C-alpha cells in the first residue's frame, strides 16, 4: 500500500529486478480498467525511473498529466516538489521545500519522504549567499537523523545528505566521515552505483572547497581586523606627532625668550618628555620591551638633567 513506510523501497526493488520496465509501467498507468492503487504504484515507479535518468522535462509532463487523477495522493506533494526543484531558481527550490514539508506532515513515518525534505532544504541553504541560521540547520539535522533512524541506517545517500549538512555547519571532518560512510553503504550491485559514487565524490570536492572558502573568509576577517587596527594606530600616531610638534614649537618659543641656562633646561625637559611619550606609545603598539625601556629611561634622564643638573650649577 502507498501508505506503507516500505512502499518506496519495494518500488525500487521492482525497478532493480527489470532491465527495461518503462513500457510496462506506462501501459499499467494508462490502463483505466486496472485498480487505482496499482496504477498509482506504476506511476510512482515510472517517475522514479525518469528522475534517475534525469529526464526532467518528461517527469514534469507526466506529473501534469496525472495530477488531476492522483493529485490527492499524499505522495503527489513529493512529485510536485521534484518538479519545482528542477526549475533551478532559488524561489522554486524554496517551493520544493514547502511541498516536501507538506508531504512529511501527511507521511511522517516514511523515511524517503522525510529525507527528501532534508535534502531539498540542504540544497536551498547551500544556494544562499549567507550561511543559514542555526535554527534552520538544527531543524534540517533533525529530519536527516529521523530519516536515518526510520531506515535503520541502511540507505547510503541519507548519510551523504548528513555530510552536506555538517559541511554547512563548518564540521568538515565529520562531513567527510559521513560521505565515506555513504560510499561504504552504497550497494555495489545497484544500477545506480556509479551515479551515486560520482555524486558522493562531487560532495567530497564540495566539502573541500567549502573548507577552503571558510579558511579564506577567516583569513580575510583577520586581515580586515588588523587593517582597522593599523589605521587606528596611524591616526593615533598622527595625533601624537601633531601634539609633539606643537609642544616642541611652544617649548622652543619659550626657550628663545628665556635666559641661556633656563632655555637649555627647558629644551632638555622637552626632549625627555618626547622620549617618554614615544616610548610609551611604542609599548602600546607591541614594540620590544627593551627598546621601550631604554627610551623611557633616556627620556627620564633628560628630564632629570633639565631639572636637577642646572640647579646644581646655579648653586
C-alpha positions as a Markdown table, in Angstrom:
| # | Residue | x | y | z |
|---|---|---|---|---|
| 1 | Unk | 0.0 | 0.0 | 0.0 |
| 2 | Unk | 1.3 | 3.5 | -0.7 |
| 3 | Unk | 0.7 | 4.4 | 3.0 |
| 4 | Unk | 3.2 | 1.7 | 4.0 |
| 5 | Unk | 6.5 | 3.0 | 5.1 |
| 6 | Unk | 8.3 | 0.3 | 3.0 |
| 7 | Unk | 6.4 | 1.4 | -0.2 |
| 8 | Unk | 9.3 | 3.4 | -1.8 |
| 9 | Unk | 11.8 | 0.6 | -1.1 |
| 10 | Unk | 9.6 | -2.0 | -2.6 |
| 11 | Unk | 9.2 | 0.1 | -5.8 |
| 12 | Unk | 13.0 | 0.4 | -6.0 |
| 13 | Unk | 13.3 | -3.4 | -5.7 |
| 14 | Unk | 10.8 | -3.8 | -8.6 |
| 15 | Unk | 12.8 | -1.5 | -10.8 |
| 16 | Unk | 16.1 | -3.3 | -9.9 |
| 17 | Unk | 14.5 | -6.6 | -11.0 |
| 18 | Unk | 13.6 | -5.5 | -14.5 |
| 19 | Unk | 16.1 | -4.2 | -17.0 |
| 20 | Unk | 13.6 | -2.1 | -19.0 |
| 21 | Unk | 10.3 | -1.6 | -17.0 |
| 22 | Unk | 9.2 | 1.7 | -18.6 |
| 23 | Unk | 6.9 | 0.3 | -21.4 |
| 24 | Unk | 5.1 | -2.0 | -19.0 |
| 25 | Unk | 4.8 | 0.8 | -16.4 |
| 26 | Unk | 3.3 | 3.2 | -18.9 |
| 27 | Unk | 0.9 | 0.5 | -20.1 |
| 28 | Unk | -0.3 | -0.1 | -16.5 |
| 29 | Unk | -0.7 | 3.6 | -15.7 |
| 30 | Unk | -2.8 | 4.1 | -18.9 |
| 31 | Unk | -5.0 | 1.1 | -18.2 |
| 32 | Unk | -8.2 | 2.6 | -16.8 |
| 33 | Unk | -9.5 | -0.9 | -16.1 |
| 34 | Unk | -6.7 | -1.6 | -13.5 |
| 35 | Unk | -7.1 | -0.8 | -9.9 |
| 36 | Unk | -6.2 | 2.8 | -8.9 |
| 37 | Unk | -3.7 | 1.6 | -6.3 |
| 38 | Unk | -1.9 | -0.5 | -8.9 |
| 39 | Unk | -1.9 | 2.4 | -11.4 |
| 40 | Unk | -0.5 | 4.8 | -8.8 |
| 41 | Unk | 2.3 | 2.3 | -7.9 |
| 42 | Unk | 3.2 | 2.1 | -11.6 |
| 43 | Unk | 3.1 | 5.9 | -11.8 |
| 44 | Unk | 5.5 | 6.2 | -8.8 |
| 45 | Unk | 7.8 | 3.7 | -10.4 |
| 46 | Unk | 7.7 | 5.4 | -13.7 |
| 47 | Unk | 8.5 | 8.8 | -12.2 |
| 48 | Unk | 11.3 | 7.3 | -10.1 |
| 49 | Unk | 12.9 | 5.9 | -13.3 |
| 50 | Unk | 12.6 | 9.2 | -15.1 |
| 51 | Unk | 14.2 | 11.0 | -12.2 |
| 52 | Unk | 17.1 | 8.5 | -12.0 |
| 53 | Unk | 17.8 | 9.2 | -15.7 |
| 54 | Unk | 17.4 | 13.0 | -15.1 |
| 55 | Unk | 14.7 | 13.3 | -17.8 |
| 56 | Unk | 13.3 | 16.3 | -16.1 |
| 57 | Unk | 11.0 | 17.6 | -18.9 |
| 58 | Unk | 9.3 | 14.1 | -19.2 |
| 59 | Unk | 9.0 | 13.9 | -15.4 |
| 60 | Unk | 7.2 | 17.3 | -15.3 |
| 61 | Unk | 4.9 | 16.3 | -18.2 |
| 62 | Unk | 3.9 | 13.0 | -16.6 |
| 63 | Unk | 3.2 | 14.8 | -13.2 |
| 64 | Unk | 1.0 | 17.4 | -15.0 |
| 65 | Unk | -0.8 | 14.6 | -17.0 |
| 66 | Unk | -1.9 | 12.6 | -13.9 |
| 67 | Unk | -2.2 | 15.4 | -11.3 |
| 68 | Unk | -6.0 | 15.7 | -11.9 |
| 69 | Unk | -6.4 | 12.0 | -11.2 |
| 70 | Unk | -3.9 | 11.3 | -8.5 |
| 71 | Unk | -3.3 | 14.8 | -7.1 |
| 72 | Unk | -5.0 | 13.9 | -3.7 |
| 73 | Unk | -2.4 | 11.2 | -3.0 |
| 74 | Unk | -0.1 | 12.2 | -0.2 |
| 75 | Unk | 2.9 | 11.2 | -2.4 |
| 76 | Unk | 1.9 | 13.7 | -5.0 |
| 77 | Unk | 3.4 | 16.5 | -3.0 |
| 78 | Unk | 6.8 | 14.8 | -3.3 |
| 79 | Unk | 6.3 | 14.8 | -7.1 |
| 80 | Unk | 5.4 | 18.5 | -7.1 |
| 81 | Unk | 8.5 | 19.2 | -5.0 |
| 82 | Unk | 10.7 | 17.5 | -7.5 |
| 83 | Unk | 9.2 | 19.4 | -10.4 |
| 84 | Unk | 9.7 | 22.7 | -8.6 |
| 85 | Unk | 13.3 | 21.7 | -7.8 |
| 86 | Unk | 14.1 | 21.1 | -11.5 |
| 87 | Unk | 13.3 | 24.7 | -12.4 |
| 88 | Unk | 16.6 | 25.6 | -10.9 |
| 89 | Unk | 16.0 | 29.0 | -9.4 |
| 90 | Unk | 16.1 | 29.7 | -5.7 |
| 91 | Unk | 12.4 | 30.6 | -5.4 |
| 92 | Unk | 11.4 | 27.3 | -7.0 |
| 93 | Unk | 13.8 | 25.4 | -4.6 |
| 94 | Unk | 12.0 | 27.1 | -1.7 |
| 95 | Unk | 8.7 | 25.9 | -3.1 |
| 96 | Unk | 10.2 | 22.4 | -3.3 |
| 97 | Unk | 11.0 | 22.6 | 0.4 |
| 98 | Unk | 7.4 | 23.6 | 1.2 |
| 99 | Unk | 5.9 | 20.8 | -0.9 |
| 100 | Unk | 8.2 | 18.3 | 0.8 |
| 101 | Unk | 7.2 | 19.7 | 4.2 |
| 102 | Unk | 3.5 | 19.1 | 3.3 |
| 103 | Unk | 4.4 | 15.5 | 2.3 |
| 104 | Unk | 6.1 | 14.9 | 5.7 |
| 105 | Unk | 3.0 | 16.2 | 7.5 |
| 106 | Unk | 1.0 | 13.5 | 5.6 |
| 107 | Unk | 3.6 | 10.7 | 5.9 |
| 108 | Unk | 5.8 | 11.4 | 8.9 |
| 109 | Unk | 6.9 | 7.8 | 9.2 |
| 110 | Unk | 8.2 | 7.3 | 5.6 |
| 111 | Unk | 12.0 | 7.7 | 5.6 |
| 112 | Unk | 12.2 | 8.6 | 1.9 |
| 113 | Unk | 9.7 | 11.4 | 2.3 |
| 114 | Unk | 11.4 | 12.8 | 5.4 |
| 115 | Unk | 14.8 | 12.6 | 3.6 |
| 116 | Unk | 13.5 | 14.4 | 0.6 |
| 117 | Unk | 12.6 | 17.4 | 2.8 |
| 118 | Unk | 16.0 | 17.3 | 4.4 |
| 119 | Unk | 17.9 | 17.0 | 1.0 |
| 120 | Unk | 16.0 | 19.8 | -0.7 |
| 121 | Unk | 16.4 | 22.1 | 2.4 |
| 122 | Unk | 20.1 | 21.4 | 2.5 |
| 123 | Unk | 20.3 | 22.3 | -1.2 |
| 124 | Unk | 18.4 | 25.5 | -0.6 |
| 125 | Unk | 20.8 | 26.5 | 2.2 |
| 126 | Unk | 23.8 | 25.7 | 0.1 |
| 127 | Unk | 22.5 | 28.2 | -2.6 |
| 128 | Unk | 22.1 | 31.1 | -0.1 |
| 129 | Unk | 24.8 | 33.8 | -0.2 |
| 130 | Unk | 24.8 | 34.0 | 3.6 |
| 131 | Unk | 25.1 | 30.9 | 5.8 |
| 132 | Unk | 21.7 | 29.5 | 7.0 |
| 133 | Unk | 20.6 | 30.3 | 10.6 |
| 134 | Unk | 21.5 | 27.9 | 13.4 |
| 135 | Unk | 17.8 | 27.2 | 13.9 |
| 136 | Unk | 17.3 | 26.1 | 10.2 |
| 137 | Unk | 20.4 | 23.9 | 10.4 |
| 138 | Unk | 19.1 | 22.3 | 13.7 |
| 139 | Unk | 15.7 | 21.6 | 12.1 |
| 140 | Unk | 17.2 | 20.1 | 9.0 |
| 141 | Unk | 19.5 | 17.9 | 11.1 |
| 142 | Unk | 16.5 | 16.5 | 13.0 |
| 143 | Unk | 14.9 | 15.5 | 9.7 |
| 144 | Unk | 18.1 | 13.9 | 8.4 |
| 145 | Unk | 18.6 | 11.9 | 11.7 |
| 146 | Unk | 14.9 | 10.9 | 11.6 |
| 147 | Unk | 15.2 | 9.6 | 8.1 |
| 148 | Unk | 18.4 | 7.6 | 9.0 |
| 149 | Unk | 16.6 | 6.2 | 12.1 |
| 150 | Unk | 13.5 | 5.2 | 10.1 |
| 151 | Unk | 15.6 | 3.4 | 7.5 |
| 152 | Unk | 17.7 | 1.8 | 10.3 |
| 153 | Unk | 20.8 | 3.4 | 8.8 |
| 154 | Unk | 20.7 | 1.3 | 5.6 |
| 155 | Unk | 20.2 | 4.0 | 2.9 |
| 156 | Unk | 23.6 | 5.3 | 1.8 |
| 157 | Unk | 22.6 | 8.6 | 0.3 |
| 158 | Unk | 21.0 | 9.7 | 3.5 |
| 159 | Unk | 24.5 | 9.9 | 5.0 |
| 160 | Unk | 25.6 | 12.0 | 2.1 |
| 161 | Unk | 22.9 | 14.5 | 2.9 |
| 162 | Unk | 24.1 | 14.4 | 6.5 |
| 163 | Unk | 27.6 | 15.2 | 5.3 |
| 164 | Unk | 26.4 | 18.2 | 3.3 |
| 165 | Unk | 24.6 | 19.5 | 6.4 |
| 166 | Unk | 27.7 | 19.1 | 8.6 |
| 167 | Unk | 29.7 | 21.0 | 6.0 |
| 168 | Unk | 27.2 | 23.8 | 6.2 |
| 169 | Unk | 27.9 | 23.8 | 10.0 |
| 170 | Unk | 31.6 | 24.0 | 9.4 |
| 171 | Unk | 32.2 | 20.5 | 10.7 |
| 172 | Unk | 34.3 | 19.4 | 7.7 |
| 173 | Unk | 36.0 | 16.3 | 9.2 |
| 174 | Unk | 32.6 | 14.9 | 10.4 |
| 175 | Unk | 31.2 | 15.7 | 6.9 |
| 176 | Unk | 33.9 | 13.7 | 5.2 |
| 177 | Unk | 33.3 | 10.8 | 7.5 |
| 178 | Unk | 29.6 | 10.8 | 6.7 |
| 179 | Unk | 30.3 | 10.8 | 3.0 |
| 180 | Unk | 32.7 | 8.0 | 3.4 |
| 181 | Unk | 30.0 | 6.0 | 5.3 |
| 182 | Unk | 27.7 | 6.7 | 2.3 |
| 183 | Unk | 30.2 | 5.3 | -0.1 |
| 184 | Unk | 30.7 | 2.2 | 2.1 |
| 185 | Unk | 27.0 | 1.5 | 2.4 |
| 186 | Unk | 26.1 | 2.0 | -1.3 |
| 187 | Unk | 25.2 | -1.4 | -2.8 |
| 188 | Unk | 27.8 | -2.4 | -5.5 |
| 189 | Unk | 25.1 | -4.4 | -7.4 |
| 190 | Unk | 22.7 | -1.4 | -7.7 |
| 191 | Unk | 22.2 | 0.1 | -11.2 |
| 192 | Unk | 22.7 | 3.5 | -9.5 |
| 193 | Unk | 26.0 | 2.6 | -8.1 |
| 194 | Unk | 28.2 | 4.5 | -10.5 |
| 195 | Unk | 25.9 | 7.5 | -10.5 |
| 196 | Unk | 25.8 | 7.6 | -6.7 |
| 197 | Unk | 29.5 | 7.2 | -6.4 |
| 198 | Unk | 30.0 | 10.1 | -8.7 |
| 199 | Unk | 27.6 | 12.1 | -6.6 |
| 200 | Unk | 29.5 | 11.3 | -3.4 |
| 201 | Unk | 32.8 | 12.2 | -4.9 |
| 202 | Unk | 31.4 | 15.5 | -6.1 |
| 203 | Unk | 30.2 | 16.1 | -2.5 |
| 204 | Unk | 33.6 | 15.4 | -1.2 |
| 205 | Unk | 35.1 | 18.0 | -3.6 |
| 206 | Unk | 32.4 | 20.5 | -2.5 |
| 207 | Unk | 33.3 | 19.9 | 1.2 |
| 208 | Unk | 37.0 | 20.6 | 0.4 |
| 209 | Unk | 36.0 | 23.8 | -1.4 |
| 210 | Unk | 33.7 | 24.9 | 1.4 |
| 211 | Unk | 36.6 | 24.4 | 3.9 |
| 212 | Unk | 39.0 | 26.4 | 1.8 |
| 213 | Unk | 36.4 | 29.2 | 1.5 |
| 214 | Unk | 35.9 | 29.1 | 5.2 |
| 215 | Unk | 39.7 | 29.4 | 5.7 |
| 216 | Unk | 39.9 | 32.3 | 3.3 |
| 217 | Unk | 37.0 | 34.1 | 4.9 |
| 218 | Unk | 38.7 | 33.6 | 8.3 |
| 219 | Unk | 42.0 | 35.0 | 7.0 |
| 220 | Unk | 40.1 | 37.8 | 5.3 |
| 221 | Unk | 38.4 | 38.7 | 8.5 |
| 222 | Unk | 41.7 | 38.7 | 10.4 |
| 223 | Unk | 43.2 | 40.9 | 7.7 |
| 224 | Unk | 40.3 | 43.4 | 7.9 |
| 225 | Unk | 40.6 | 43.5 | 11.7 |
| 226 | Unk | 44.4 | 44.1 | 11.5 |
| 227 | Unk | 43.9 | 46.7 | 8.9 |
| 228 | Unk | 41.4 | 48.5 | 11.0 |
| 229 | Unk | 43.7 | 48.4 | 14.0 |
| 230 | Unk | 46.6 | 49.6 | 11.8 |
| 231 | Unk | 44.5 | 52.6 | 10.6 |
| 232 | Unk | 43.5 | 53.4 | 14.1 |
| 233 | Unk | 47.2 | 53.3 | 15.2 |
| 234 | Unk | 48.2 | 55.5 | 12.4 |
| 235 | Unk | 45.6 | 58.1 | 13.3 |
| 236 | Unk | 46.8 | 57.9 | 16.9 |
| 237 | Unk | 50.4 | 58.4 | 15.8 |
| 238 | Unk | 49.5 | 61.4 | 13.6 |
| 239 | Unk | 47.6 | 62.9 | 16.5 |
| 240 | Unk | 50.6 | 62.3 | 18.8 |
| 241 | Unk | 53.0 | 63.8 | 16.2 |
| 242 | Unk | 50.8 | 66.9 | 15.9 |
| 243 | Unk | 50.8 | 67.3 | 19.7 |
| 244 | Unk | 54.6 | 66.8 | 19.9 |
| 245 | Unk | 55.3 | 69.3 | 17.2 |
| 246 | Unk | 53.0 | 71.8 | 18.9 |
| 247 | Unk | 54.8 | 71.0 | 22.2 |
| 248 | Unk | 58.3 | 71.4 | 20.7 |
| 249 | Unk | 57.3 | 74.6 | 19.0 |
| 250 | Unk | 55.9 | 76.0 | 22.2 |
| 251 | Unk | 58.9 | 74.9 | 24.2 |
| 252 | Unk | 61.3 | 76.4 | 21.6 |
| 253 | Unk | 59.4 | 79.7 | 21.6 |
| 254 | Unk | 59.6 | 79.9 | 25.4 |
| 255 | Unk | 63.2 | 78.9 | 25.4 |
| 256 | Unk | 64.1 | 81.6 | 23.0 |
| 257 | Unk | 62.7 | 84.2 | 25.4 |
| 258 | Unk | 64.4 | 82.8 | 28.4 |
| 259 | Unk | 67.9 | 83.2 | 29.8 |
| 260 | Unk | 70.6 | 80.8 | 28.4 |
| 261 | Unk | 70.6 | 78.3 | 31.2 |
| 262 | Unk | 66.8 | 78.3 | 31.6 |
| 263 | Unk | 66.4 | 77.7 | 27.8 |
| 264 | Unk | 68.7 | 74.7 | 28.0 |
| 265 | Unk | 66.8 | 73.3 | 30.9 |
| 266 | Unk | 63.5 | 73.7 | 29.1 |
| 267 | Unk | 64.8 | 72.0 | 26.0 |
| 268 | Unk | 66.2 | 69.1 | 28.0 |
| 269 | Unk | 62.9 | 68.6 | 29.7 |
| 270 | Unk | 61.0 | 68.8 | 26.4 |
| 271 | Unk | 63.4 | 66.3 | 24.8 |
| 272 | Unk | 63.0 | 63.9 | 27.7 |
| 273 | Unk | 59.2 | 64.3 | 27.7 |
| 274 | Unk | 59.1 | 63.5 | 23.9 |
| 275 | Unk | 61.3 | 60.4 | 24.6 |
| 276 | Unk | 58.9 | 59.1 | 27.3 |
| 277 | Unk | 55.8 | 59.7 | 25.2 |
| 278 | Unk | 57.2 | 57.9 | 22.2 |
| 279 | Unk | 58.5 | 55.1 | 24.3 |
| 280 | Unk | 55.1 | 54.6 | 25.9 |
| 281 | Unk | 53.4 | 54.8 | 22.6 |
| 282 | Unk | 55.7 | 52.1 | 21.2 |
| 283 | Unk | 54.7 | 49.9 | 24.2 |
| 284 | Unk | 51.0 | 50.2 | 23.2 |
| 285 | Unk | 52.0 | 49.1 | 19.7 |
| 286 | Unk | 53.7 | 45.9 | 21.0 |
| 287 | Unk | 57.3 | 47.0 | 20.3 |
| 288 | Unk | 60.2 | 45.3 | 22.1 |
| 289 | Unk | 60.1 | 45.9 | 25.8 |
| 290 | Unk | 63.9 | 46.5 | 25.9 |
| 291 | Unk | 63.7 | 49.3 | 23.4 |
| 292 | Unk | 60.7 | 50.9 | 25.1 |
| 293 | Unk | 62.5 | 50.7 | 28.5 |
| 294 | Unk | 65.6 | 52.3 | 27.0 |
| 295 | Unk | 63.6 | 55.1 | 25.5 |
| 296 | Unk | 61.8 | 55.8 | 28.8 |
| 297 | Unk | 65.0 | 55.7 | 30.8 |
| 298 | Unk | 66.8 | 58.1 | 28.5 |
| 299 | Unk | 63.7 | 60.4 | 28.5 |
| 300 | Unk | 63.6 | 60.4 | 32.3 |
| 301 | Unk | 67.3 | 61.0 | 32.4 |
| 302 | Unk | 66.9 | 64.1 | 30.1 |
| 303 | Unk | 64.0 | 65.4 | 32.3 |
| 304 | Unk | 66.1 | 64.9 | 35.4 |
| 305 | Unk | 69.1 | 66.6 | 33.8 |
| 306 | Unk | 66.9 | 69.5 | 32.8 |
| 307 | Unk | 65.5 | 69.9 | 36.3 |
| 308 | Unk | 68.4 | 68.9 | 38.7 |
| 309 | Unk | 71.7 | 69.5 | 37.0 |
| 310 | Unk | 71.3 | 73.2 | 36.1 |
| 311 | Unk | 70.1 | 73.9 | 39.6 |
| 312 | Unk | 73.3 | 72.4 | 41.0 |
| 313 | Unk | 75.3 | 74.6 | 38.6 |
| 314 | Unk | 73.4 | 77.7 | 39.7 |
| 315 | Unk | 74.1 | 76.9 | 43.4 |
